[in-house]
Amino acid sequence: MKQGLEPYFRLTAALLAGSFLVSFLLSVLYTFSILSASAYGLGCLIAGALLYGACGMIFAMKARKKVFFQALAILAVLAVAAFMLTTPLRWQTFGGWLLKGGCFLAGCLIMLNRR
């Protein structure tokens, strides 16, 4: 594996694995009526924000140069993908995107300050 692409592969793996795990666990809890619909939606939002923050930290640990600008480029790609995949565009969905993107940047900045 190329050294320059390692942070992107780790970020992709962490986002996919974490998203799958959180979605699966919350869906199981919702299916068996342990969570209500509003608690399910709130849990998905909070877990997604925490996941994006952790992925930002993982990315900042492994990236070498210009981490902040790379993180902004990644967020731009994720925003375009999310915009194209979301059919009913509502303010609530837009707020979730902003929250997750802000958590990703915050995670990157926290790890940059620790280096």
All heavy atoms as an XYZ file, in Angstrom:
871
protein
N       0.852     -1.173      0.000
C       0.000      0.000      0.000
C       0.901      1.241      0.000
O       1.915      1.294      0.680
C      -0.883     -0.036      1.246
C      -1.683      1.194      1.439
S      -2.807      1.261      2.866
C      -2.606     -0.191      3.760
N       0.518      2.240     -0.752
C       1.288      3.475     -0.806
C       1.192      4.202      0.533
O       0.141      4.239      1.162
C       0.745      4.381     -1.907
C       0.869      3.804     -3.273
C       2.095      4.315     -3.893
C       2.110      3.899     -5.350
N       3.310      4.237     -5.972
N       2.302      4.794      0.972
C       2.320      5.514      2.239
C       1.397      6.729      2.220
O       0.773      7.047      3.217
C       3.743      5.971      2.574
C       4.632      4.889      3.110
C       4.093      4.282      4.381
O       3.492      3.226      4.321
N       4.274      4.921      5.497
N       1.300      7.404      1.093
C       0.484      8.611      1.006
C      -1.008      8.344      1.061
O      -1.792      9.201      1.448
N      -1.417      7.142      0.692
C      -2.835      6.800      0.672
C      -3.309      6.118      1.952
O      -4.508      5.899      2.119
C      -3.148      5.901     -0.524
C      -2.926      6.525     -1.894
C      -3.224      5.515     -2.973
C      -3.798      7.750     -2.063
N      -2.397      5.782      2.847
C      -2.768      5.072      4.068
C      -3.799      5.823      4.922
O      -4.756      5.203      5.394
C      -1.521      4.762      4.893
C      -1.848      3.994      6.154
C      -0.623      3.746      7.017
O       0.492      4.146      6.634
O      -0.802      3.159      8.079
N      -3.657      7.146      5.131
C      -4.677      7.838      5.934
C      -6.069      7.769      5.319
O      -7.063      7.643      6.039
C      -4.192      9.287      5.985
C      -2.772      9.264      5.613
C      -2.559      8.050      4.785
N      -6.143      7.807      4.001
C      -7.444      7.763      3.338
C      -8.076      6.379      3.447
O      -9.284      6.254      3.636
C      -7.299      8.168      1.871
C      -6.786      9.577      1.710
C      -5.473      9.815      1.340
C      -7.615     10.653      1.962
C      -4.997     11.102      1.213
C      -7.156     11.949      1.826
C      -5.840     12.168      1.459
O      -5.378     13.441      1.340
N      -7.247      5.328      3.333
C      -7.772      3.972      3.495
C      -8.247      3.737      4.925
O      -9.291      3.130      5.146
C      -6.720      2.932      3.111
C      -6.469      2.842      1.639
C      -5.180      2.813      1.146
C      -7.518      2.778      0.740
C      -4.942      2.731     -0.209
C      -7.295      2.694     -0.624
C      -6.004      2.669     -1.098
N      -7.476      4.216      5.898
C      -7.895      4.065      7.295
C      -9.170      4.843      7.581
O     -10.051      4.361      8.288
C      -6.788      4.512      8.236
C      -5.641      3.560      8.310
C      -4.650      3.992      9.380
N      -3.492      3.159      9.379
C      -3.321      2.145     10.206
N      -4.241      1.850     11.073
N      -2.220      1.423     10.151
N      -9.270      6.035      7.034
C     -10.470      6.846      7.227
C     -11.689      6.165      6.608
O     -12.746      6.078      7.243
C     -10.274      8.228      6.608
C     -11.488      9.144      6.614
C     -11.857      9.527      8.035
C     -11.224     10.364      5.782
N     -11.541      5.667      5.398
C     -12.643      4.984      4.732
C     -13.065      3.736      5.495
O     -14.258      3.492      5.699
C     -12.250      4.610      3.290
O     -11.820      5.789      2.615
C     -13.395      3.974      2.555
N     -12.100      2.968      5.958
C     -12.418      1.749      6.702
C     -13.112      2.080      8.022
O     -14.092      1.424      8.396
C     -11.142      0.952      6.962
N     -12.623      3.107      8.713
C     -13.237      3.479      9.989
C     -14.652      4.014      9.786
O     -15.563      3.679     10.557
C     -12.372      4.518     10.697
N     -14.848      4.830      8.760
C     -16.194      5.358      8.493
C     -17.168      4.251      8.099
O     -18.297      4.208      8.601
C     -16.149      6.409      7.393
C     -15.861      7.833      7.818
C     -15.736      8.731      6.599
C     -16.906      8.359      8.746
N     -16.752      3.369      7.225
C     -17.647      2.299      6.785
C     -17.951      1.309      7.907
O     -19.110      0.954      8.131
C     -17.054      1.573      5.585
C     -17.037      2.340      4.271
C     -16.326      1.535      3.200
C     -18.434      2.698      3.844
N     -16.917      0.864      8.604
C     -17.123     -0.110      9.671
C     -17.927      0.500     10.821
O     -18.854     -0.127     11.347
C     -15.782     -0.624     10.179
N     -17.581      1.708     11.207
C     -18.306      2.359     12.299
C     -19.751      2.653     11.943
O     -20.657      2.433     12.758
N     -19.982      3.118     10.733
C     -21.353      3.399     10.298
C     -22.191      2.120     10.257
O     -23.337      2.107     10.698
C     -21.359      4.039      8.914
O     -20.732      5.277      8.958
N     -21.600      1.050      9.752
C     -22.320     -0.221      9.692
C     -22.651     -0.725     11.095
O     -23.777     -1.151     11.363
C     -21.508     -1.263      8.936
C     -22.166     -2.606      8.890
C     -23.270     -2.821      8.084
C     -21.695     -3.649      9.663
C     -23.895     -4.055      8.044
C     -22.316     -4.884      9.637
C     -23.416     -5.093      8.827
N     -21.679     -0.667     11.993
C     -21.889     -1.156     13.352
C     -22.951     -0.360     14.093
O     -23.867     -0.923     14.704
C     -20.567     -1.127     14.125
C     -20.613     -1.633     15.559
C     -20.918     -3.121     15.583
C     -19.295     -1.360     16.243
N     -22.865      0.961     14.027
C     -23.831      1.818     14.717
C     -25.226      1.642     14.118
O     -26.211      1.505     14.859
C     -23.375      3.297     14.654
C     -24.483      4.237     15.043
C     -22.166      3.505     15.535
N     -25.314      1.621     12.802
C     -26.615      1.445     12.155
C     -27.224      0.092     12.496
O     -28.429     -0.003     12.771
C     -26.482      1.564     10.642
O     -26.070      2.846     10.294
N     -26.414     -0.936     12.517
C     -26.913     -2.270     12.833
C     -27.431     -2.335     14.272
O     -28.531     -2.832     14.514
C     -25.816     -3.309     12.612
C     -26.239     -4.701     12.951
C     -27.104     -5.394     12.124
C     -25.782     -5.319     14.103
C     -27.510     -6.681     12.436
C     -26.182     -6.599     14.429
C     -27.041     -7.288     13.592
N     -26.634     -1.827     15.215
C     -27.046     -1.887     16.620
C     -28.312     -1.071     16.873
O     -29.239     -1.546     17.547
C     -25.914     -1.404     17.521
C     -24.707     -2.330     17.632
C     -23.619     -1.688     18.467
C     -25.102     -3.669     18.218
N     -28.366      0.128     16.344
C     -29.557      0.946     16.558
C     -30.774      0.379     15.836
O     -31.897      0.459     16.352
C     -29.290      2.386     16.124
C     -28.344      3.175     17.036
C     -28.045      4.529     16.440
C     -28.915      3.317     18.423
N     -30.574     -0.214     14.682
C     -31.696     -0.826     13.961
C     -32.244     -2.040     14.702
O     -33.458     -2.259     14.737
C     -31.275     -1.240     12.556
O     -30.939     -0.109     11.803
N     -31.363     -2.817     15.288
C     -31.819     -3.963     16.075
C     -32.619     -3.485     17.284
O     -33.683     -4.036     17.601
C     -30.622     -4.844     16.503
C     -31.011     -5.841     17.581
C     -30.053     -5.575     15.293
N     -32.128     -2.459     17.966
C     -32.860     -1.925     19.118
C     -34.211     -1.351     18.706
O     -35.203     -1.500     19.425
C     -32.021     -0.855     19.826
C     -30.760     -1.364     20.535
C     -29.960     -0.188     21.078
C     -31.120     -2.331     21.645
N     -34.273     -0.721     17.556
C     -35.536     -0.160     17.076
C     -36.495     -1.266     16.625
O     -37.702     -1.187     16.871
C     -35.269      0.808     15.920
C     -36.514      1.403     15.334
C     -37.270      2.320     16.045
C     -36.940      1.045     14.061
C     -38.419      2.871     15.513
C     -38.079      1.587     13.517
C     -38.817      2.501     14.245
O     -39.959      3.029     13.719
N     -35.953     -2.297     15.999
C     -36.794     -3.388     15.511
C     -37.488     -4.122     16.661
O     -38.652     -4.485     16.563
C     -35.950     -4.392     14.694
O     -35.374     -3.696     13.606
C     -36.798     -5.537     14.175
N     -36.780     -4.319     17.753
C     -37.358     -5.017     18.891
C     -38.048     -4.075     19.873
O     -38.258     -4.420     21.033
C     -36.293     -5.845     19.596
C     -35.826     -7.003     18.766
C     -34.513     -7.060     18.316
C     -36.685     -8.023     18.406
C     -34.077     -8.115     17.540
C     -36.260     -9.084     17.635
C     -34.955     -9.130     17.194
N     -38.368     -2.877     19.416
C     -39.140     -1.878     20.180
C     -38.476     -1.473     21.488
O     -39.146     -1.133     22.459
C     -40.556     -2.395     20.454
O     -41.225     -2.620     19.239
N     -37.165     -1.503     21.517
C     -36.437     -1.008     22.683
C     -36.258      0.502     22.564
O     -36.275      1.216     23.568
C     -35.090     -1.735     22.826
C     -35.354     -3.231     23.070
C     -34.250     -1.154     23.934
C     -34.132     -4.096     23.035
N     -36.121      0.989     21.342
C     -36.012      2.424     21.068
C     -37.250      2.901     20.327
O     -37.786      2.192     19.476
C     -34.796      2.712     20.190
C     -33.416      2.621     20.797
C     -32.368      2.914     19.743
C     -33.264      3.573     21.949
N     -37.665      4.113     20.637
C     -38.751      4.719     19.858
C     -38.161      5.328     18.581
O     -36.949      5.390     18.414
C     -39.440      5.799     20.691
O     -38.545      6.856     20.957
N     -39.027      5.796     17.716
C     -38.563      6.378     16.449
C     -37.749      7.644     16.684
O     -36.727      7.865     16.026
C     -39.752      6.669     15.542
N     -38.174      8.474     17.616
C     -37.419      9.707     17.878
C     -36.081      9.401     18.546
O     -35.072     10.048     18.242
C     -38.245     10.657     18.740
O     -38.555     10.053     19.976
N     -36.045      8.412     19.439
C     -34.781      8.033     20.072
C     -33.830      7.403     19.053
O     -32.617      7.603     19.126
C     -35.035      7.065     21.221
N     -34.396      6.662     18.103
C     -33.586      6.073     17.037
C     -32.938      7.172     16.188
O     -31.743      7.121     15.900
C     -34.450      5.157     16.174
C     -33.766      4.655     14.933
C     -32.808      3.659     14.995
C     -34.073      5.196     13.680
C     -32.186      3.197     13.856
C     -33.457      4.733     12.542
C     -32.518      3.735     12.635
O     -31.891      3.289     11.503
N     -33.722      8.168     15.785
C     -33.186      9.266     14.986
C     -32.134     10.061     15.736
O     -31.083     10.408     15.185
N     -32.391     10.331     17.012
C     -31.429     11.072     17.827
C     -30.166     10.245     18.060
O     -29.051     10.775     18.023
C     -32.069     11.479     19.152
C     -31.251     12.375     20.057
C     -30.983     13.714     19.378
C     -31.970     12.570     21.369
N     -30.339      8.958     18.285
C     -29.177      8.084     18.476
C     -28.310      8.006     17.241
O     -27.077      8.015     17.336
N     -28.950      7.935     16.073
C     -28.182      7.924     14.818
C     -27.406      9.220     14.628
O     -26.256      9.209     14.197
C     -29.111      7.697     13.636
S     -29.689      6.009     13.468
N     -28.016     10.339     14.974
C     -27.346     11.632     14.832
C     -26.168     11.762     15.785
O     -25.068     12.145     15.385
C     -28.349     12.765     15.063
C     -27.814     14.173     14.885
C     -27.437     14.402     13.425
C     -28.841     15.181     15.329
N     -26.378     11.407     17.050
C     -25.304     11.525     18.044
C     -24.177     10.540     17.759
O     -22.996     10.902     17.805
C     -25.875     11.336     19.461
C     -26.766     12.524     19.822
C     -24.767     11.184     20.488
C     -27.548     12.349     21.106
N     -24.537      9.299     17.463
C     -23.512      8.294     17.163
C     -22.743      8.664     15.892
O     -21.531      8.478     15.821
C     -24.144      6.920     17.020
N     -23.435      9.208     14.902
C     -22.760      9.644     13.680
C     -21.790     10.787     13.942
O     -20.681     10.803     13.407
N     -22.192     11.734     14.781
C     -21.308     12.856     15.107
C     -20.074     12.371     15.862
O     -18.946     12.802     15.580
C     -22.062     13.900     15.918
N     -20.265     11.462     16.813
C     -19.122     10.911     17.546
C     -18.206     10.101     16.628
O     -16.981     10.168     16.749
C     -19.611     10.040     18.705
C     -20.298     10.778     19.850
C     -20.848      9.784     20.864
C     -19.361     11.766     20.510
N     -18.803      9.368     15.719
C     -18.023      8.591     14.759
C     -17.199      9.500     13.856
O     -16.017      9.241     13.620
C     -18.944      7.705     13.927
C     -18.286      6.892     12.827
C     -17.406      5.812     13.440
C     -19.334      6.277     11.936
N     -17.802     10.563     13.371
C     -17.065     11.502     12.505
C     -15.937     12.183     13.288
O     -14.861     12.425     12.744
C     -18.003     12.541     11.914
C     -18.582     12.127     10.588
C     -19.520     11.111     10.499
C     -18.198     12.746      9.418
C     -20.050     10.725      9.293
C     -18.714     12.367      8.199
C     -19.639     11.359      8.141
O     -20.156     10.966      6.937
N     -16.173     12.511     14.548
C     -15.112     13.096     15.369
C     -13.951     12.131     15.564
O     -12.781     12.512     15.447
N     -14.271     10.866     15.834
C     -13.221      9.860     15.994
C     -12.473      9.626     14.685
O     -11.246      9.471     14.678
C     -13.831      8.554     16.496
N     -13.192      9.631     13.573
C     -12.540      9.453     12.268
C     -11.651     10.646     11.934
O     -10.608     10.489     11.307
C     -13.584      9.237     11.182
S     -14.325      7.608     11.260
N     -12.050     11.838     12.350
C     -11.189     13.006     12.169
C      -9.892     12.866     12.942
O      -8.818     13.225     12.464
N      -9.991     12.316     14.147
C      -8.779     12.085     14.941
C      -7.883     11.037     14.290
O      -6.664     11.200     14.241
C      -9.158     11.642     16.354
C      -9.763     12.711     17.186
S     -10.154     12.040     18.801
C     -10.754     13.506     19.591
N      -8.488      9.969     13.796
C      -7.723      8.912     13.130
C      -7.021      9.472     11.893
O      -5.847      9.201     11.649
C      -8.636      7.728     12.755
C      -9.087      6.999     14.006
C      -7.943      6.779     11.794
C     -10.172      5.979     13.760
N      -7.733     10.288     11.130
C      -7.145     10.854      9.921
C      -5.990     11.798     10.257
O      -4.938     11.761      9.619
C      -8.208     11.592      9.115
C      -7.675     12.221      7.863
C      -7.330     11.430      6.785
C      -7.502     13.579      7.773
C      -6.819     11.989      5.627
C      -6.995     14.157      6.630
C      -6.652     13.361      5.552
N      -6.181     12.634     11.271
C      -5.133     13.597     11.622
C      -3.895     12.915     12.191
O      -2.785     13.431     12.043
C      -5.675     14.620     12.617
N      -4.067     11.755     12.818
C      -2.903     11.034     13.343
C      -2.036     10.494     12.216
O      -0.815     10.443     12.341
C      -3.343      9.862     14.233
C      -3.753     10.268     15.607
S      -4.029      8.902     16.758
C      -4.764      7.635     15.792
N      -2.654     10.071     11.133
C      -1.912      9.404     10.064
C      -1.497     10.323      8.922
O      -0.565     10.002      8.193
C      -2.740      8.245      9.499
C      -3.004      7.165     10.503
C      -1.710      6.525     10.917
C      -1.933      5.467     11.979
N      -0.678      4.907     12.438
N      -2.183     11.437      8.740
C      -1.838     12.346      7.638
C      -0.548     13.084      7.975
O      -0.258     13.363      9.128
C      -2.964     13.332      7.393
N       0.207     13.412      6.962
C       1.517     14.006      7.177
C       1.550     15.525      6.997
O       2.045     16.237      7.827
C       2.516     13.369      6.229
C       2.586     11.869      6.339
C       4.003     11.390      6.403
N       4.123      9.957      6.359
C       3.909      9.148      7.383
N       3.523      9.638      8.516
N       4.074      7.858      7.263
N       1.041     16.028      5.866
C       1.153     17.450      5.566
C      -0.217     18.055      5.301
O      -1.091     17.393      4.759
C       1.996     17.681      4.313
C       3.397     17.192      4.365
C       4.128     17.628      3.113
C       4.528     16.411      2.330
N       5.211     16.713      1.099
N      -0.367     19.303      5.666
C      -1.569     20.087      5.361
C      -2.844     19.323      5.701
O      -3.740     19.167      4.869
C      -1.567     20.514      3.894
C      -0.390     21.374      3.522
C      -0.442     21.752      2.072
C       0.801     22.548      1.707
N       0.848     22.858      0.301
N      -2.924     18.871      6.932
C      -4.034     18.026      7.360
C      -5.354     18.785      7.280
O      -6.374     18.233      6.855
C      -3.785     17.507      8.792
C      -4.974     16.724      9.304
C      -2.531     16.662      8.829
N      -5.345     20.048      7.665
C      -6.589     20.818      7.675
C      -7.168     20.948      6.271
O      -8.366     20.762      6.062
C      -6.361     22.196      8.302
C      -7.610     22.994      8.441
C      -8.559     22.655      9.385
C      -7.849     24.084      7.624
C      -9.724     23.396      9.525
C      -9.005     24.825      7.741
C      -9.944     24.476      8.698
N      -6.330     21.229      5.283
C      -6.809     21.375      3.911
C      -7.244     20.032      3.324
O      -8.196     19.971      2.549
C      -5.744     22.038      3.042
C      -5.467     23.456      3.446
C      -4.219     23.826      3.913
C      -6.465     24.407      3.394
C      -3.971     25.127      4.297
C      -6.232     25.713      3.779
C      -4.976     26.076      4.233
N      -6.558     18.960      3.709
C      -6.986     17.636      3.275
C      -8.338     17.286      3.888
O      -9.193     16.692      3.226
C      -5.952     16.589      3.664
C      -4.671     16.674      2.880
C      -3.672     15.617      3.318
O      -4.022     14.660      4.004
N      -2.424     15.791      2.923
N      -8.525     17.654      5.156
C      -9.803     17.389      5.824
C     -10.932     18.179      5.161
O     -12.046     17.666      5.007
C      -9.704     17.739      7.308
N     -10.658     19.417      4.765
C     -11.679     20.201      4.062
C     -12.029     19.576      2.711
O     -13.196     19.556      2.318
C     -11.206     21.641      3.871
C     -11.192     22.516      5.123
C     -10.613     23.893      4.793
C     -12.577     22.641      5.706
N     -11.033     19.043      2.018
C     -11.296     18.377      0.739
C     -12.133     17.115      0.949
O     -13.060     16.839      0.176
C      -9.978     18.040      0.048
N     -11.828     16.361      1.985
C     -12.610     15.161      2.292
C     -14.043     15.539      2.623
O     -14.996     14.893      2.172
C     -11.964     14.373      3.450
C     -10.679     13.733      2.975
C     -12.921     13.326      4.013
C      -9.856     13.131      4.084
N     -14.226     16.596      3.397
C     -15.578     17.044      3.737
C     -16.340     17.511      2.506
O     -17.549     17.308      2.405
C     -15.523     18.160      4.781
C     -15.251     17.704      6.201
C     -15.156     18.898      7.131
C     -16.313     16.748      6.677
N     -15.651     18.127      1.578
C     -16.318     18.554      0.342
C     -16.802     17.344     -0.457
O     -17.928     17.332     -0.958
C     -15.365     19.398     -0.505
N     -15.978     16.311     -0.537
C     -16.379     15.089     -1.247
C     -17.554     14.419     -0.536
O     -18.527     13.993     -1.166
C     -15.178     14.122     -1.378
C     -15.620     12.756     -1.863
C     -14.126     14.710     -2.292
N     -17.493     14.333      0.798
C     -18.588     13.733      1.552
C     -19.871     14.549      1.445
O     -20.969     13.983      1.377
C     -18.193     13.580      3.025
C     -17.159     12.502      3.335
C     -16.758     12.552      4.808
C     -17.673     11.135      2.969
N     -19.749     15.872      1.403
C     -20.941     16.718      1.277
C     -21.598     16.547     -0.088
O     -22.827     16.475     -0.179
C     -20.559     18.184      1.509
N     -20.802     16.457     -1.137
C     -21.364     16.243     -2.473
C     -22.050     14.885     -2.542
O     -23.165     14.763     -3.078
C     -20.265     16.379     -3.556
C     -20.736     15.863     -4.895
C     -19.809     17.821     -3.656
N     -21.406     13.862     -1.983
C     -22.014     12.531     -1.983
C     -23.310     12.513     -1.178
O     -24.310     11.936     -1.607
C     -21.032     11.504     -1.422
N     -23.313     13.154     -0.008
C     -24.520     13.185      0.820
C     -25.632     13.977      0.137
O     -26.803     13.591      0.198
C     -24.191     13.796      2.181
N     -25.281     15.072     -0.528
C     -26.274     15.868     -1.231
C     -26.908     15.080     -2.371
O     -28.118     15.163     -2.602
C     -25.637     17.158     -1.763
C     -26.595     18.052     -2.479
C     -27.523     18.789     -1.771
C     -26.567     18.149     -3.858
C     -28.419     19.614     -2.430
C     -27.454     18.971     -4.533
C     -28.387     19.707     -3.807
N     -26.096     14.305     -3.065
C     -26.620     13.532     -4.189
C     -27.446     12.329     -3.726
O     -28.341     11.888     -4.433
C     -25.467     13.071     -5.079
C     -24.820     14.229     -5.808
S     -23.322     13.795     -6.674
C     -23.927     12.693     -7.909
N     -27.166     11.799     -2.552
C     -27.890     10.632     -2.059
C     -29.168     10.987     -1.306
O     -30.013     10.117     -1.100
C     -26.985      9.801     -1.147
C     -25.832      9.080     -1.832
C     -24.933      8.428     -0.806
C     -26.366      8.057     -2.807
N     -29.312     12.228     -0.889
C     -30.474     12.633     -0.109
C     -31.520     13.231     -1.040
O     -31.295     14.257     -1.659
C     -30.080     13.666      0.961
O     -29.035     13.115      1.748
C     -31.243     14.000      1.843
N     -32.675     12.587     -1.116
C     -33.710     13.095     -2.012
C     -34.559     14.187     -1.372
O     -34.655     15.261     -1.937
C     -34.600     11.955     -2.531
O     -34.916     11.078     -1.462
C     -33.892     11.192     -3.613
N     -35.181     14.002     -0.213
C     -35.908     15.143      0.352
C     -34.945     15.999      1.177
O     -34.603     15.665      2.303
C     -36.979     14.505      1.227
C     -36.412     13.199      1.632
C     -35.470     12.783      0.521
N     -34.493     17.085      0.586
C     -33.539     17.954      1.269
C     -34.290     18.843      2.256
O     -35.096     19.682      1.865
C     -32.789     18.804      0.238
C     -31.625     19.626      0.774
C     -30.572     18.708      1.388
C     -31.005     20.436     -0.340
N     -34.032     18.619      3.543
C     -34.680     19.399      4.596
C     -33.620     20.066      5.458
O     -32.458     19.699      5.440
C     -35.538     18.473      5.470
C     -36.734     17.949      4.737
C     -37.572     17.135      5.668
N     -37.564     15.778      5.126
C     -37.648     14.688      5.836
N     -37.744     14.744      7.126
N     -37.642     13.513      5.257
N     -34.048     21.032      6.254
C     -33.118     21.739      7.132
C     -32.532     20.809      8.185
O     -31.391     20.960      8.589
C     -33.801     22.931      7.797
C     -33.994     24.060      6.859
C     -35.164     24.460      6.297
C     -32.978     24.915      6.337
N     -34.942     25.516      5.450
C     -33.604     25.828      5.467
C     -31.599     25.004      6.510
C     -32.898     26.794      4.779
C     -30.902     25.981      5.832
C     -31.552     26.859      4.976
N     -33.321     19.844      8.639
C     -32.844     18.900      9.640
C     -31.694     18.061      9.082
O     -30.705     17.816      9.758
C     -33.991     18.005     10.086
C     -33.628     17.043     11.184
C     -34.798     16.165     11.560
O     -35.765     16.057     10.820
N     -34.707     15.542     12.713
N     -31.804     17.646      7.847
C     -30.743     16.877      7.203
C     -29.499     17.737      7.020
O     -28.377     17.288      7.268
C     -31.221     16.366      5.834
O     -32.459     15.696      6.000
C     -30.227     15.438      5.206
N     -29.691     18.966      6.608
C     -28.572     19.893      6.438
C     -27.868     20.153      7.766
O     -26.647     20.211      7.836
C     -29.082     21.201      5.821
C     -27.995     22.166      5.478
C     -27.109     21.885      4.454
C     -27.859     23.349      6.184
C     -26.104     22.787      4.132
C     -26.863     24.246      5.863
C     -25.975     23.956      4.835
N     -28.639     20.282      8.843
C     -28.054     20.467     10.175
C     -27.245     19.258     10.615
O     -26.199     19.401     11.257
N     -27.717     18.056     10.276
C     -26.955     16.850     10.590
C     -25.629     16.811      9.846
O     -24.607     16.408     10.397
N     -25.651     17.225      8.583
C     -24.396     17.294      7.816
C     -23.423     18.271      8.456
O     -22.235     17.989      8.562
C     -24.652     17.728      6.394
C     -25.440     16.822      5.541
C     -25.755     15.507      5.778
C     -26.024     17.153      4.296
N     -26.508     15.026      4.750
C     -26.685     15.997      3.824
C     -26.066     18.295      3.530
C     -27.369     15.970      2.623
C     -26.743     18.270      2.324
C     -27.386     17.118      1.887
N     -23.937     19.444      8.840
C     -23.061     20.444      9.465
C     -22.492     19.942     10.787
O     -21.318     20.178     11.093
C     -23.824     21.749      9.685
C     -24.087     22.593      8.442
C     -24.896     23.831      8.816
C     -22.785     23.001      7.790
N     -23.312     19.266     11.575
C     -22.843     18.729     12.854
C     -21.745     17.698     12.637
O     -20.700     17.749     13.292
C     -24.018     18.116     13.622
C     -23.662     17.405     14.923
C     -23.216     18.431     15.952
C     -24.826     16.604     15.434
N     -21.957     16.780     11.732
C     -20.961     15.733     11.482
C     -19.683     16.307     10.881
O     -18.578     15.915     11.260
C     -21.546     14.658     10.577
C     -22.620     13.846     11.265
C     -23.265     12.882     10.313
C     -24.414     12.161     10.988
N     -25.102     11.255     10.072
N     -19.815     17.241      9.954
C     -18.629     17.879      9.385
C     -17.863     18.685     10.416
O     -16.632     18.663     10.443
N     -18.578     19.370     11.282
C     -17.916     20.116     12.357
C     -17.196     19.196     13.327
O     -16.093     19.505     13.793
N     -17.787     18.063     13.633
C     -17.129     17.089     14.515
C     -15.894     16.498     13.858
O     -14.880     16.273     14.521
C     -18.102     15.987     14.915
S     -19.351     16.524     16.079
N     -15.952     16.264     12.553
C     -14.783     15.755     11.837
C     -13.647     16.771     11.904
O     -12.500     16.418     12.214
C     -15.151     15.447     10.384
C     -14.029     14.865      9.582
C     -13.719     13.525      9.690
C     -13.289     15.653      8.713
C     -12.681     12.979      8.948
C     -12.270     15.119      7.975
C     -11.957     13.777      8.085
N     -13.951     18.031     11.619
C     -12.914     19.068     11.692
C     -12.400     19.257     13.109
O     -11.206     19.465     13.329
C     -13.449     20.389     11.149
C     -13.514     20.512      9.639
C     -14.086     21.872      9.244
C     -12.153     20.321      9.017
N     -13.293     19.196     14.089
C     -12.873     19.331     15.486
C     -11.937     18.190     15.877
O     -10.926     18.411     16.558
C     -14.089     19.372     16.406
N     -12.246     16.972     15.442
C     -11.362     15.852     15.727
C      -9.990     16.025     15.095
O      -8.962     15.736     15.700
N      -9.975     16.538     13.858
C      -8.698     16.812     13.191
C      -7.897     17.872     13.944
O      -6.693     17.717     14.167
C      -8.937     17.280     11.754
S      -9.373     15.979     10.615
N      -8.562     18.937     14.350
C      -7.872     20.019     15.033
C      -7.372     19.598     16.414
O      -6.304     20.015     16.858
C      -8.766     21.239     15.136
C      -9.071     21.933     13.807
C     -10.047     23.081     14.015
C      -7.788     22.427     13.154
N      -8.130     18.761     17.099
C      -7.693     18.267     18.403
C      -6.406     17.449     18.254
O      -5.454     17.616     19.031
C      -8.805     17.428     19.076
C      -9.921     18.352     19.559
C      -8.260     16.607     20.239
C     -11.166     17.629     20.020
N      -6.376     16.585     17.266
C      -5.166     15.774     17.078
C      -3.995     16.598     16.549
O      -2.855     16.294     16.860
C      -5.454     14.601     16.131
C      -6.299     13.531     16.765
S      -5.745     12.996     18.406
C      -4.266     12.127     17.993
N      -4.282     17.635     15.792
C      -3.187     18.508     15.328
C      -2.563     19.255     16.506
O      -1.355     19.466     16.534
C      -3.713     19.511     14.296
C      -3.893     18.984     12.891
C      -4.473     20.062     11.995
C      -2.581     18.475     12.333
N      -3.363     19.665     17.460
C      -2.838     20.357     18.632
C      -2.059     19.425     19.549
O      -1.172     19.867     20.277
C      -3.963     21.015     19.419
C      -4.515     22.227     18.708
O      -3.820     22.844     17.907
N      -5.748     22.557     18.993
N      -2.342     18.141     19.521
C      -1.646     17.177     20.357
C      -0.292     16.779     19.772
O       0.553     16.274     20.499
C      -2.485     15.930     20.576
C      -3.658     16.195     21.443
C      -4.348     14.906     21.781
N      -5.184     15.137     22.921
C      -4.962     14.623     24.119
N      -3.954     13.838     24.308
N      -5.767     14.882     25.094
N      -0.119     16.959     18.471
C       1.148     16.573     17.841
C       2.252     17.491     18.212
O       2.346     18.549     18.429
C       1.011     16.560     16.331
C       0.403     15.308     15.821
C       0.878     15.013     14.457
N      -0.171     15.233     13.467
C       0.020     15.083     12.189
N       1.188     14.779     11.733
N      -0.940     15.256     11.334
